[in-house]
Amino acid sequence: MTYKIRSIRADEWADVKELRLDALRDPVAHLAFLETYDQAAALPDSFWQERAVGGAEGATGAQQIIAEGPDGEWVGTLTVLIEEAGTRDWTGLTVERRQGHIVGVFVRPEYRGIGLTEVLFDAGLQWAWEREVERVRLIVHEDNDRARRFYGKAGFLPTGLVVPLGEDTDERELEMAVGREQL
């Protein structure tokens, strides 16, 4: 089968919503995403429209990249956010350098293990490097062993930054990053 790897278009917001909701139904979604299916399903269409515009082809602050099957079905995705030095990230920490941040990684279970995640990561990293970031990072739940193994194979190394998931839980997420100098 042939898959097309591309950035989404702004008018594809309904497909963005559908794929995200499918991702949130995954059995390990609680380890991979910071929202639940019910939270995402309750969001208005205007939210999904804005999300699509912000991550569409030609956007400069983020890019959502998909793997599209020969029948047009979206089978995988990831998003790269650009974080500017001096700003605050989602955890409240100050961003020290201009960097990419990979989020929302998902490949439908029936398409896993055929190389789509690798190709999505290659496209996401290429997009980030073209924006002259110093490094690309991601945050992964400490118990998400499958994802951590893949990220390591993709060149991402633990940075030592540990992010607690909240005051009422002992769960933590770990930062992993790849820099230009590692390539």
VEXNU-390755 format. One line per 4 residues: number of its first residue (from 1); for each residue x, y, z of N, C-alpha, C, O, CB. Coordinates in pm, 1 decimal. Glycine has a CB too. Example, Ala and Ser with C-alpha at 12.3 -4.5 7.8 and 13.67 -1.06 7.14 Angstrom:
! VEXNU-390755
1> 1319.0,-569.0,780.0,1230.0,-450.0,780.0,1320.0,-330.0,780.0,1423.6,-331.9,846.5,1130.8,-447.3,904.6 ~ 1285.0,-225.0,708.0,1367.0,-106.0,714.0,1290.0,3.0,787.0,1340.9,113.8,803.9,1408.4,-59.8,572.5
! end
This chain:
! VEXNU-390755
1> 83.0,-118.7,0.0,0.0,0.0,0.0,87.6,125.2,0.0,197.7,125.6,54.9,-94.5,-0.3,121.2 ~ 38.2,227.9,-60.6,108.5,354.6,-66.6,37.5,455.1,24.1,-84.5,470.4,19.1,116.4,406.9,-212.7 ~ 116.3,522.6,106.4,63.4,622.9,198.6,120.1,758.5,162.5,236.7,771.2,125.0,96.7,587.2,345.5 ~ 37.3,857.7,174.2,80.3,994.9,148.4,101.4,1062.2,283.4,12.9,1058.9,368.9,-24.8,1073.6,60.7
5> 216.8,1122.4,303.1,247.1,1196.7,424.4,238.2,1343.9,387.6,308.2,1390.9,297.8,389.1,1159.1,483.4 ~ 151.3,1416.3,457.9,129.3,1556.8,421.8,76.3,1634.0,541.1,30.0,1576.7,639.7,31.6,1568.5,303.4 ~ 84.5,1764.8,529.1,23.6,1853.8,627.6,-125.5,1861.9,599.5,-169.8,1848.9,485.4,88.9,1995.4,624.4 ~ -201.9,1883.7,705.5,-346.1,1898.5,687.7,-376.0,2031.8,618.7,-291.8,2121.4,612.8,-419.8,1889.7,824.4
9> -497.2,2041.8,567.4,-547.0,2168.0,512.4,-646.8,2225.6,612.3,-709.4,2151.1,687.7,-613.4,2147.6,370.6 ~ -661.4,2354.9,613.3,-746.7,2422.9,710.7,-891.9,2377.4,704.2,-960.9,2377.9,806.1,-739.9,2571.8,689.2 ~ -939.4,2338.4,586.9,-1079.7,2298.7,574.5,-1105.4,2153.9,616.9,-1218.0,2105.3,605.5,-1125.4,2317.9,432.1 ~ -1002.8,2085.1,665.5,-1017.0,1944.7,704.3,-1042.2,1927.7,854.2,-1007.0,1824.8,911.7,-892.7,1867.5,664.6
13> -1101.8,2026.2,916.1,-1122.0,2023.7,1060.6,-1204.3,1903.7,1106.8,-1178.0,1850.1,1214.5,-1189.2,2151.0,1104.8 ~ -1302.4,1860.6,1029.2,-1385.1,1746.0,1070.3,-1300.6,1618.4,1075.0,-1321.0,1533.8,1162.1,-1505.2,1727.3,973.0 ~ -1207.0,1604.3,983.1,-1116.8,1488.9,984.4,-1019.3,1497.5,1101.6,-985.2,1395.7,1161.7,-1039.4,1479.4,851.6 ~ -974.5,1618.5,1134.1,-888.8,1640.2,1251.1,-961.9,1592.5,1375.8,-906.0,1520.2,1458.3,-848.9,1790.4,1264.8
17> -1086.7,1633.6,1388.2,-1167.8,1594.9,1504.0,-1186.2,1442.8,1509.5,-1167.3,1381.8,1614.7,-1305.2,1665.0,1499.2 ~ -1222.6,1382.8,1398.2,-1247.5,1238.2,1394.0,-1123.3,1158.6,1434.4,-1133.3,1064.6,1513.3,-1292.7,1196.2,1253.5 ~ -1007.4,1195.1,1381.7,-885.1,1120.9,1413.7,-846.4,1139.6,1560.0,-801.6,1045.0,1624.9,-769.8,1165.7,1322.8 ~ -863.3,1260.9,1612.0,-832.4,1285.0,1753.1,-924.2,1203.4,1843.9,-878.3,1144.6,1941.9,-845.2,1434.6,1785.8
21> -1051.3,1199.6,1812.4,-1144.4,1121.3,1893.4,-1109.6,972.5,1886.2,-1118.8,902.2,1986.9,-1289.6,1144.7,1846.5 ~ -1070.0,924.2,1769.4,-1026.8,784.5,1758.6,-902.1,760.8,1844.4,-891.0,657.5,1910.4,-998.3,747.3,1610.4 ~ -809.4,855.1,1843.6,-687.7,841.7,1924.8,-723.4,833.1,2072.6,-661.5,757.5,2147.5,-591.9,960.4,1899.9 ~ -821.7,909.3,2113.9,-860.2,911.6,2254.9,-938.9,787.2,2297.1,-964.7,767.8,2415.9,-942.1,1035.3,2283.2
25> -976.6,704.1,2201.6,-1040.0,575.0,2231.1,-936.4,464.0,2247.5,-970.0,354.4,2292.2,-1138.7,537.9,2120.2 ~ -812.2,491.0,2212.2,-705.9,390.7,2220.2,-688.9,345.4,2365.1,-699.8,427.1,2456.5,-572.0,447.2,2164.6 ~ -662.6,216.9,2387.4,-648.1,167.3,2525.4,-538.9,236.5,2607.2,-547.7,238.4,2730.0,-619.5,20.8,2522.1 ~ -436.9,293.0,2543.6,-332.3,362.3,2620.0,-344.5,513.9,2610.0,-249.7,586.2,2640.7,-194.7,319.0,2571.4
29> -459.5,561.6,2567.7,-478.9,706.3,2552.7,-453.5,780.2,2683.6,-403.8,892.8,2682.1,-620.5,735.9,2503.2 ~ -486.5,718.8,2795.8,-465.0,783.9,2925.8,-316.6,808.6,2953.5,-282.3,894.3,3035.0,-524.9,698.6,3037.8 ~ -228.7,734.4,2886.6,-84.3,756.1,2902.1,-29.1,851.7,2796.6,78.0,909.5,2814.8,-10.1,623.1,2894.5 ~ -101.3,868.0,2688.1,-47.0,942.9,2575.4,-104.2,1083.1,2558.1,-40.4,1168.4,2496.4,-69.7,866.6,2451.4
33> -221.9,1107.9,2610.9,-287.6,1235.6,2587.2,-332.8,1297.4,2719.1,-363.8,1226.2,2814.6,-407.1,1218.1,2492.4 ~ -336.2,1427.8,2723.2,-373.2,1499.4,2845.2,-521.5,1535.7,2849.6,-562.6,1619.7,2929.7,-290.1,1624.9,2858.0 ~ -601.4,1472.8,2764.1,-745.1,1494.0,2767.6,-814.0,1360.5,2745.5,-752.9,1265.0,2697.7,-789.4,1598.2,2661.1 ~ -938.8,1354.8,2779.9,-1016.9,1232.8,2761.6,-1105.0,1245.3,2637.9,-1123.6,1353.7,2582.5,-1102.9,1203.4,2886.3
37> -1157.9,1131.8,2597.2,-1251.7,1130.8,2485.1,-1370.5,1222.9,2514.2,-1409.1,1303.2,2429.3,-1300.8,986.8,2456.8 ~ -1427.8,1211.3,2633.0,-1545.5,1291.4,2666.9,-1514.8,1440.8,2663.0,-1597.2,1519.9,2617.2,-1597.5,1252.7,2805.0 ~ -1396.9,1479.7,2710.8,-1359.8,1621.6,2706.6,-1349.6,1670.6,2562.4,-1402.0,1776.8,2528.7,-1226.3,1644.9,2780.1 ~ -1282.6,1593.5,2478.0,-1264.4,1634.6,2338.5,-1395.3,1632.0,2260.6,-1421.1,1720.5,2179.0,-1162.5,1544.6,2270.3
41> -1477.8,1531.0,2285.5,-1604.7,1519.6,2213.6,-1699.3,1635.0,2246.6,-1785.0,1670.4,2165.7,-1671.8,1386.7,2246.6 ~ -1684.0,1692.9,2363.9,-1771.1,1803.2,2405.5,-1729.5,1938.1,2346.5,-1803.5,2035.7,2358.9,-1772.5,1812.8,2556.2 ~ -1614.1,1944.9,2283.6,-1567.0,2072.2,2228.7,-1649.4,2112.6,2106.4,-1688.2,2026.9,2027.1,-1417.9,2062.8,2191.5 ~ -1676.0,2240.9,2090.7,-1757.0,2285.7,1976.4,-1678.2,2277.2,1845.0,-1555.2,2273.7,1845.1,-1805.7,2430.1,1999.1
45> -1750.3,2274.2,1735.4,-1685.5,2269.4,1604.2,-1587.9,2385.0,1585.0,-1486.1,2369.2,1517.6,-1790.4,2271.6,1493.8 ~ -1617.7,2501.0,1643.5,-1527.9,2616.0,1628.5,-1388.2,2585.2,1684.0,-1288.7,2634.3,1630.6,-1586.9,2739.2,1699.7 ~ -1379.9,2505.3,1789.6,-1250.2,2465.4,1843.4,-1171.8,2386.0,1738.9,-1054.1,2413.1,1715.0,-1268.0,2382.1,1972.2 ~ -1237.2,2288.7,1677.5,-1170.0,2203.4,1579.0,-1132.8,2283.1,1453.7,-1029.6,2257.8,1391.5,-1260.0,2084.1,1541.0
49> -1216.9,2378.6,1417.9,-1185.1,2463.6,1302.7,-1060.0,2546.3,1331.1,-971.4,2556.4,1246.2,-1304.3,2556.4,1268.6 ~ -1052.7,2605.7,1450.8,-935.2,2684.5,1488.4,-810.5,2596.9,1497.4,-702.3,2637.9,1455.3,-959.1,2755.5,1622.3 ~ -825.5,2476.7,1551.9,-711.3,2385.2,1562.5,-658.1,2352.1,1423.4,-537.0,2350.9,1401.5,-751.3,2255.3,1637.4 ~ -748.8,2325.4,1329.6,-706.3,2291.9,1193.8,-634.7,2409.5,1127.3,-531.1,2391.1,1063.5,-826.8,2249.5,1109.6
53> -689.0,2528.3,1142.1,-624.6,2646.1,1083.0,-484.7,2665.6,1141.2,-390.1,2695.1,1068.1,-710.4,2772.5,1106.6 ~ -472.1,2649.3,1272.1,-344.2,2670.8,1339.0,-236.8,2569.9,1305.2,-118.0,2598.5,1320.2,-364.6,2670.7,1484.0 ~ -277.0,2450.8,1259.4,-179.2,2347.3,1227.7,-176.5,2307.4,1081.7,-118.3,2205.1,1045.8,-205.6,2227.4,1309.7 ~ -239.3,2387.9,997.5,-252.5,2353.2,855.8,-130.1,2392.8,775.1,-44.9,2469.5,819.8,-375.1,2419.2,797.3
57> -124.8,2339.2,657.5,-19.9,2372.0,561.7,-6.2,2523.4,552.6,-105.5,2593.7,533.7,-50.5,2310.7,422.3 ~ 114.5,2573.4,565.6,140.0,2716.1,560.1,141.5,2785.5,694.4,189.5,2898.4,704.3,39.7,2779.7,475.3 ~ 89.8,2720.6,799.4,95.7,2779.8,933.7,240.9,2779.8,979.9,318.5,2691.8,942.8,4.7,2701.3,1035.1 ~ 277.0,2878.4,1060.6,417.0,2889.2,1102.8,441.6,2844.1,1245.9,554.7,2810.2,1280.7,463.2,3030.3,1087.8
61> 338.8,2842.9,1329.3,358.1,2808.9,1469.8,333.6,2663.5,1503.2,370.6,2617.5,1611.2,270.1,2892.0,1552.9 ~ 271.6,2590.7,1412.1,243.0,2449.2,1433.6,213.1,2384.8,1299.6,176.2,2451.4,1202.8,124.2,2429.7,1532.3 ~ 230.1,2253.4,1296.5,199.1,2179.4,1175.8,149.2,2041.2,1215.1,218.6,1966.3,1283.8,322.7,2169.8,1082.5 ~ 27.4,2007.9,1170.6,-23.5,1872.6,1190.6,1.3,1795.3,1062.6,-41.9,1835.2,954.5,-175.7,1872.7,1228.5
65> 71.0,1684.8,1076.8,108.6,1601.4,963.2,33.0,1470.1,975.1,21.5,1413.2,1083.7,263.6,1577.5,957.7 ~ -18.1,1423.1,863.2,-95.6,1298.8,863.6,-36.7,1197.6,766.9,35.2,1231.8,673.1,-241.8,1326.5,827.7 ~ -69.6,1071.7,793.1,-46.9,963.6,697.7,-184.4,929.8,641.3,-276.8,894.6,714.5,23.7,836.5,765.1 ~ -195.2,941.4,510.7,-323.0,919.3,442.2,-310.8,795.0,355.6,-219.6,784.1,273.6,-363.8,1043.5,355.9
69> -403.3,701.0,374.2,-402.9,578.6,295.1,-448.6,602.6,153.8,-498.1,710.6,121.7,-489.8,474.6,359.1 ~ -432.6,501.5,67.4,-471.0,516.4,-73.3,-618.7,545.8,-93.5,-657.9,601.0,-196.3,-435.3,392.4,-148.6 ~ -701.3,508.7,5.2,-845.0,535.5,-3.9,-882.1,670.5,56.4,-1000.0,705.4,62.3,-923.1,425.3,65.4 ~ -781.3,747.5,101.7,-805.7,878.8,160.9,-823.6,877.1,310.8,-833.8,983.1,372.5,-925.2,939.3,99.6
73> -827.9,757.1,372.4,-844.7,747.8,518.0,-719.3,796.5,588.8,-607.6,761.2,551.0,-877.0,603.0,560.3 ~ -738.9,877.6,691.4,-627.9,922.3,773.6,-595.2,810.7,872.2,-681.1,769.6,950.3,-661.7,1056.2,847.7 ~ -471.5,761.6,868.9,-435.2,646.0,951.3,-332.6,680.0,1059.0,-304.2,596.8,1145.2,-381.3,535.5,863.6 ~ -277.0,799.7,1055.6,-181.0,839.9,1157.6,-157.6,988.7,1154.0,-187.7,1055.5,1055.0,-49.9,766.3,1139.8
77> -103.3,1040.4,1263.6,-80.3,1184.1,1273.4,21.4,1216.2,1381.3,46.6,1136.4,1471.6,-210.8,1256.9,1301.4 ~ 77.7,1331.9,1370.2,150.6,1398.2,1478.2,147.1,1546.6,1449.4,123.9,1589.3,1336.3,298.5,1345.5,1490.8 ~ 170.5,1624.8,1553.8,173.9,1769.7,1539.4,304.3,1820.4,1597.2,350.5,1772.3,1700.6,52.2,1836.6,1609.1 ~ 363.6,1918.3,1529.6,484.1,1983.7,1579.2,448.1,2127.9,1611.6,399.2,2201.8,1526.1,601.3,1976.1,1474.8
81> 472.8,2166.8,1735.9,453.3,2304.9,1779.7,588.1,2373.8,1781.9,688.8,2310.6,1813.7,385.2,2311.3,1919.7 ~ 592.6,2501.0,1749.0,714.7,2579.9,1763.7,703.4,2656.4,1894.7,607.0,2729.7,1916.9,736.3,2677.6,1641.7 ~ 803.1,2638.6,1981.6,807.8,2708.6,2110.0,922.2,2809.5,2104.5,1036.2,2773.9,2074.6,826.2,2608.1,2229.9 ~ 891.3,2932.8,2133.0,989.6,3039.9,2126.2,1061.3,3057.6,2260.0,1000.2,3045.9,2366.2,922.5,3170.6,2084.7
85> 1189.6,3085.6,2253.8,1268.3,3110.5,2375.0,1205.8,3224.1,2454.3,1163.8,3325.1,2397.8,1415.5,3143.8,2339.7 ~ 1200.0,3206.5,2586.4,1146.1,3309.3,2674.6,997.9,3297.0,2702.6,946.5,3361.6,2793.9,1172.6,3441.7,2617.0 ~ 927.5,3214.1,2624.4,785.0,3193.4,2651.1,768.7,3084.2,2757.0,866.0,3020.6,2797.4,708.7,3155.3,2520.4 ~ 647.0,3063.8,2800.4,617.7,2956.5,2896.9,550.6,2840.9,2823.0,466.2,2861.8,2735.9,526.1,3008.3,3013.8
89> 589.5,2719.4,2859.3,527.2,2603.1,2797.7,402.7,2562.0,2876.0,364.6,2629.9,2971.3,626.9,2486.2,2789.8 ~ 340.1,2453.6,2837.4,215.3,2410.2,2899.7,231.5,2373.9,3046.4,133.2,2369.8,3120.4,159.6,2292.5,2825.3 ~ 355.1,2347.3,3089.7,379.1,2313.9,3230.5,405.5,2437.4,3314.6,409.9,2429.4,3437.4,496.1,2218.2,3242.7 ~ 423.2,2552.8,3248.7,455.6,2675.9,3319.3,603.7,2705.2,3323.6,644.7,2809.4,3374.7,402.9,2669.9,3457.9
93> 686.2,2613.6,3269.8,830.7,2635.5,3267.4,868.8,2728.6,3153.5,802.9,2732.1,3049.6,905.3,2502.3,3254.2 ~ 975.8,2803.6,3174.5,1025.0,2893.3,3070.9,1097.3,2813.0,2963.5,1181.6,2729.0,2994.8,1118.3,3000.5,3131.0 ~ 1065.3,2838.2,2838.5,1131.3,2774.4,2724.8,1267.3,2842.2,2708.2,1274.9,2964.0,2692.3,1044.3,2785.3,2592.7 ~ 1373.3,2763.6,2712.0,1509.0,2819.1,2710.3,1562.9,2847.0,2571.8,1652.2,2930.3,2556.6,1601.4,2726.5,2779.4
97> 1511.3,2780.0,2470.6,1562.3,2796.7,2334.5,1448.4,2777.6,2236.0,1346.5,2716.9,2269.2,1677.7,2696.9,2305.0 ~ 1465.1,2828.4,2116.7,1364.2,2804.1,2012.5,1367.7,2655.5,1978.5,1471.8,2600.2,1943.0,1390.4,2892.8,1883.9 ~ 1250.7,2592.4,1990.2,1248.5,2447.6,1972.6,1115.3,2401.6,1915.8,1014.6,2472.1,1921.5,1276.1,2377.3,2105.2 ~ 1118.3,2282.3,1861.5,996.5,2215.4,1821.0,948.5,2127.0,1935.4,1028.1,2083.2,2018.4,1018.6,2132.7,1692.1
101> 820.0,2101.5,1939.5,761.7,2014.3,2042.0,661.1,1923.2,1972.2,558.1,1969.5,1923.2,693.2,2097.9,2158.0 ~ 691.0,1794.8,1968.2,601.9,1698.4,1904.2,494.6,1655.6,2003.1,524.1,1617.0,2116.2,680.9,1575.5,1852.5 ~ 370.0,1662.9,1959.0,254.2,1623.4,2039.7,157.2,1543.9,1951.8,170.3,1539.8,1829.5,183.2,1748.9,2101.8 ~ 59.9,1481.3,2017.5,-50.8,1419.8,1945.0,-11.7,1307.0,1852.1,-71.6,1291.6,1745.6,-120.2,1522.3,1867.2
105> 87.5,1227.3,1889.7,131.7,1117.0,1804.4,29.5,1003.3,1813.3,-5.4,957.6,1922.1,274.4,1067.4,1846.2 ~ -17.5,959.0,1696.9,-112.8,848.3,1694.1,-111.1,781.4,1558.0,-112.8,847.9,1454.4,-254.7,897.2,1727.9 ~ -107.6,648.7,1559.7,-127.4,567.1,1439.8,-234.3,464.6,1475.8,-226.1,399.6,1580.0,7.8,497.4,1391.1 ~ -333.6,450.6,1390.0,-440.1,353.2,1416.3,-377.0,214.5,1437.5,-283.5,177.4,1366.6,-544.0,350.2,1297.9
109> -428.2,138.7,1534.6,-366.4,9.9,1570.0,-341.9,-83.8,1451.7,-238.7,-150.8,1446.2,-452.6,-60.3,1669.4 ~ -434.1,-89.0,1359.0,-420.3,-181.9,1246.8,-311.4,-140.3,1146.9,-278.5,-215.8,1055.4,-552.6,-194.1,1174.8 ~ -255.7,-19.8,1165.1,-149.8,28.6,1076.5,-15.0,40.2,1147.7,82.2,88.3,1089.5,-188.6,163.4,1018.4 ~ -9.5,-3.1,1271.9,115.6,4.3,1347.1,212.2,-103.8,1300.7,172.0,-210.9,1255.3,89.0,-9.2,1497.9
113> 340.0,-72.8,1313.4,442.8,-170.6,1281.2,480.8,-178.1,1134.8,555.1,-267.9,1095.3,398.7,-302.7,1325.0 ~ 431.1,-85.2,1052.6,464.8,-87.8,909.9,549.3,32.3,868.5,572.9,54.6,749.8,337.7,-91.9,826.4 ~ 594.7,109.4,967.5,685.1,220.3,938.6,621.9,357.5,928.3,691.7,455.0,900.4,754.2,193.0,814.8 ~ 490.4,367.9,950.2,425.6,498.5,937.1,472.3,597.2,1044.1,490.1,715.6,1015.1,274.6,482.5,944.7
117> 492.1,550.5,1165.9,535.5,641.4,1271.9,671.4,700.3,1237.3,694.3,819.6,1257.1,541.3,568.5,1407.9 ~ 760.9,618.1,1186.1,893.5,666.3,1146.8,883.2,774.1,1039.6,950.9,876.7,1046.8,980.0,550.1,1096.3 ~ 798.3,750.1,940.2,783.6,846.0,830.9,718.9,975.0,880.6,757.8,1083.9,838.4,700.3,785.2,716.8 ~ 620.6,963.7,969.7,559.9,1083.4,1027.8,664.1,1163.0,1106.2,669.7,1285.5,1095.4,441.4,1045.3,1119.1
121> 746.3,1093.9,1184.8,850.6,1163.4,1260.5,951.3,1229.8,1167.8,992.7,1342.9,1193.0,922.2,1066.2,1353.9 ~ 991.2,1162.2,1061.7,1083.5,1222.8,965.1,1025.6,1352.2,909.4,1095.9,1452.8,899.1,1114.1,1124.7,850.3 ~ 897.0,1349.6,873.3,832.8,1469.1,817.1,821.8,1579.2,922.6,845.2,1696.3,892.6,692.8,1434.3,761.9 ~ 786.3,1541.9,1046.2,775.7,1641.4,1153.1,909.6,1704.7,1185.7,918.6,1826.2,1203.9,717.8,1578.3,1277.8
125> 1013.4,1623.1,1193.0,1147.0,1677.4,1220.6,1193.7,1766.5,1106.8,1250.8,1873.0,1130.5,1247.9,1563.9,1243.1 ~ 1169.8,1724.0,984.0,1209.7,1807.3,869.7,1140.8,1943.0,876.0,1204.5,2046.2,854.9,1176.2,1736.8,736.3 ~ 1010.6,1943.3,905.1,937.4,2069.8,914.3,998.0,2157.9,1023.1,1016.1,2278.0,1002.8,787.6,2044.3,942.9 ~ 1029.6,2098.8,1138.6,1087.3,2175.5,1249.8,1225.5,2229.0,1213.4,1255.0,2345.9,1238.7,1096.3,2088.3,1376.4
129> 1310.8,2144.8,1154.3,1446.7,2190.7,1119.2,1440.8,2304.3,1017.6,1523.0,2395.8,1022.2,1531.1,2073.7,1062.8 ~ 1345.0,2299.1,926.5,1329.9,2407.8,828.1,1292.7,2539.8,894.5,1311.0,2645.9,834.9,1223.8,2371.1,724.4 ~ 1241.2,2535.0,1016.2,1209.0,2655.5,1092.2,1322.5,2694.4,1185.8,1306.1,2778.5,1274.2,1081.0,2635.1,1171.6 ~ 1435.5,2632.8,1165.2,1561.0,2666.9,1234.1,1550.8,2658.0,1385.9,1599.8,2745.6,1457.2,1604.1,2806.0,1195.7
133> 1487.4,2552.7,1434.5,1485.5,2528.2,1578.3,1617.9,2465.0,1619.8,1686.8,2403.6,1538.3,1365.8,2437.1,1617.8 ~ 1652.6,2480.6,1747.3,1776.7,2422.3,1797.9,1760.9,2274.8,1831.5,1855.0,2196.4,1819.4,1823.6,2497.9,1920.4 ~ 1640.4,2238.2,1873.9,1612.8,2099.0,1907.8,1463.6,2073.8,1894.6,1384.2,2166.8,1880.8,1662.1,2065.2,2051.2 ~ 1427.2,1946.8,1899.1,1286.6,1907.4,1900.4,1269.3,1817.7,2022.4,1349.1,1727.3,2047.2,1243.5,1833.7,1765.6
137> 1164.2,1844.5,2097.1,1138.1,1766.5,2218.0,1000.3,1705.3,2214.1,917.9,1736.7,2128.3,1152.8,1852.8,2342.1 ~ 977.9,1617.8,2308.7,846.6,1561.4,2332.8,841.3,1524.4,2479.8,944.4,1511.5,2545.9,817.9,1437.7,2240.5 ~ 722.0,1507.7,2529.0,700.1,1468.5,2667.2,624.8,1335.8,2662.4,523.8,1323.6,2593.1,620.3,1579.3,2748.6 ~ 674.2,1236.7,2736.1,614.2,1104.1,2732.4,589.6,1054.4,2874.8,673.0,1073.9,2963.3,704.5,1005.2,2654.8
141> 475.9,990.8,2896.2,441.8,936.8,3028.0,544.4,830.9,3066.0,584.0,749.3,2982.8,297.6,877.0,3028.9 ~ 586.8,832.4,3190.6,690.0,739.6,3235.4,648.5,593.3,3219.5,735.5,506.8,3210.0,724.2,767.2,3379.9 ~ 520.3,563.4,3216.2,472.3,425.8,3201.1,442.8,386.9,3056.7,401.3,273.8,3031.5,348.6,406.5,3283.4 ~ 462.8,476.5,2962.2,434.6,447.5,2821.8,560.9,389.4,2757.2,628.5,455.1,2678.0,387.0,576.5,2746.0
145> 590.2,265.0,2793.3,713.7,200.2,2748.4,722.6,187.4,2597.3,829.6,207.8,2539.8,725.4,63.9,2810.4 ~ 611.8,153.9,2532.1,613.9,138.3,2386.5,657.2,268.6,2318.4,741.5,268.0,2228.7,474.8,94.9,2335.2 ~ 599.0,378.5,2361.8,634.4,507.9,2302.8,778.4,545.7,2335.6,850.9,593.3,2248.3,539.0,617.2,2352.4 ~ 820.3,525.5,2458.7,957.7,560.3,2497.1,1059.7,481.9,2414.7,1161.3,537.6,2373.2,979.8,533.8,2646.9
149> 1033.7,353.9,2390.6,1125.5,274.1,2308.0,1132.3,330.0,2166.3,1240.9,344.3,2110.0,1081.2,126.1,2304.7 ~ 1015.7,361.8,2108.3,1016.0,416.1,1972.9,1091.8,548.6,1967.7,1174.5,569.5,1879.0,872.3,435.0,1922.4 ~ 1064.0,637.3,2061.7,1129.4,767.9,2060.2,1281.0,752.7,2070.1,1355.1,826.1,2004.8,1077.3,855.3,2175.1 ~ 1326.7,658.7,2150.7,1469.7,632.3,2160.9,1527.2,585.8,2027.7,1634.9,630.1,1987.9,1496.5,528.2,2268.5
153> 1456.7,497.5,1959.3,1502.0,450.4,1827.1,1503.3,563.6,1725.4,1582.2,562.3,1630.9,1411.9,336.5,1776.8 ~ 1414.9,662.2,1745.4,1407.1,777.0,1654.0,1513.7,882.5,1686.1,1520.2,985.6,1619.1,1267.5,840.4,1660.8 ~ 1596.9,857.9,1787.5,1706.0,949.7,1819.7,1680.7,1041.0,1937.7,1768.5,1119.1,1974.4,1735.7,1032.3,1702.7 ~ 1563.7,1033.5,1998.0,1532.0,1118.5,2112.2,1595.4,1058.7,2237.8,1585.0,938.7,2263.4,1377.8,1133.7,2129.5
157> 1660.7,1144.4,2314.9,1726.8,1102.5,2437.8,1661.5,1169.3,2558.0,1614.8,1282.7,2547.4,1876.8,1135.6,2432.9 ~ 1657.3,1101.2,2671.8,1603.7,1164.5,2792.7,1688.4,1286.5,2830.1,1811.3,1281.8,2824.2,1599.7,1063.1,2910.5 ~ 1622.6,1393.8,2868.0,1696.0,1515.6,2905.8,1713.6,1527.6,3056.8,1794.2,1607.7,3104.2,1623.6,1638.9,2852.9 ~ 1638.8,1448.8,3131.3,1640.2,1458.5,3276.8,1527.1,1541.9,3332.8,1502.5,1539.3,3453.4,1769.8,1515.4,3322.1
161> 1457.1,1616.3,3247.4,1343.3,1694.8,3293.5,1226.0,1601.3,3320.6,1186.4,1523.5,3233.9,1304.4,1803.6,3189.4 ~ 1171.2,1609.4,3440.8,1056.2,1530.4,3481.0,942.7,1627.0,3511.3,960.4,1724.5,3584.3,1088.8,1439.7,3604.5 ~ 826.3,1598.9,3454.4,709.8,1686.2,3469.6,602.3,1610.6,3547.4,549.5,1511.2,3497.4,655.4,1733.4,3330.2 ~ 568.7,1655.4,3668.9,459.0,1591.0,3741.4,326.7,1621.4,3672.6,307.2,1730.2,3618.4,455.2,1638.0,3888.9
165> 236.2,1524.2,3675.3,107.5,1542.0,3608.2,2.4,1610.2,3693.2,-110.1,1631.0,3647.8,55.7,1410.4,3564.5 ~ 36.4,1644.6,3813.2,-58.2,1715.7,3897.2,-28.9,1694.0,4043.2,49.5,1606.8,4080.6,-198.9,1673.0,3866.1 ~ -93.4,1775.1,4125.8,-70.2,1768.4,4269.8,-133.7,1645.5,4333.2,-87.8,1599.2,4437.7,-123.4,1892.9,4336.4 ~ -238.7,1592.2,4271.3,-310.7,1480.3,4331.6,-272.4,1344.5,4272.0,-347.1,1247.6,4286.0,-458.8,1501.6,4316.1
169> -156.3,1336.9,4205.6,-109.6,1211.4,4147.6,42.3,1203.9,4154.6,110.9,1306.1,4155.0,-157.4,1197.3,4001.8 ~ 93.2,1082.5,4160.1,237.9,1060.5,4156.7,286.6,1037.3,4014.4,406.2,1017.4,3992.7,275.9,941.6,4245.1 ~ 196.5,1039.6,3917.7,235.4,1015.0,3779.1,323.2,1127.6,3726.8,308.3,1244.2,3763.5,111.7,999.2,3690.6 ~ 416.7,1087.4,3638.3,510.1,1185.1,3583.5,528.0,1162.6,3433.7,505.0,1053.7,3381.1,645.9,1176.8,3655.8
173> 569.2,1268.0,3368.5,607.1,1259.6,3228.2,752.9,1298.6,3216.7,803.8,1377.4,3296.5,517.3,1350.4,3139.0 ~ 820.4,1242.6,3116.2,962.5,1262.3,3097.4,986.3,1334.4,2964.7,922.5,1303.3,2864.1,1037.7,1127.2,3101.5 ~ 1077.0,1429.0,2965.4,1112.7,1498.6,2842.0,1220.7,1418.7,2770.4,1314.8,1369.0,2832.2,1161.2,1644.0,2871.0 ~ 1205.1,1407.4,2639.4,1307.1,1349.4,2552.3,1328.3,1449.2,2440.3,1234.5,1517.9,2399.8,1265.2,1206.7,2496.9
177> 1451.0,1458.2,2389.4,1477.9,1557.2,2284.5,1584.4,1506.3,2189.7,1663.5,1417.7,2222.0,1521.3,1691.1,2345.6 ~ 1583.4,1564.9,2072.6,1688.1,1541.9,1972.1,1732.5,1679.7,1925.2,1649.7,1765.9,1895.8,1636.4,1451.7,1850.3 ~ 1863.6,1699.9,1918.4,1917.8,1826.9,1872.0,1979.2,1813.9,1734.7,2007.5,1703.4,1688.4,2020.5,1879.4,1969.6 ~ 1999.4,1925.0,1670.7,2062.5,1923.6,1538.6,2197.9,1853.7,1541.9,2236.0,1784.1,1447.8,2079.0,2066.0,1486.5
181> 2269.8,1873.8,1652.5,2403.5,1815.5,1662.1,2401.6,1663.3,1669.9,2504.7,1599.8,1647.7,2474.6,1870.7,1782.6 ~ 2286.4,1603.2,1700.9,2276.4,1458.4,1711.1,2256.8,1394.5,1574.3,2273.2,1273.3,1560.2,2162.1,1419.8,1803.6 ~ 2222.4,1472.6,1474.6,2191.2,1414.5,1343.2,2314.9,1377.2,1266.3,2305.1,1327.3,1154.2,2109.2,1510.3,1261.6
! end
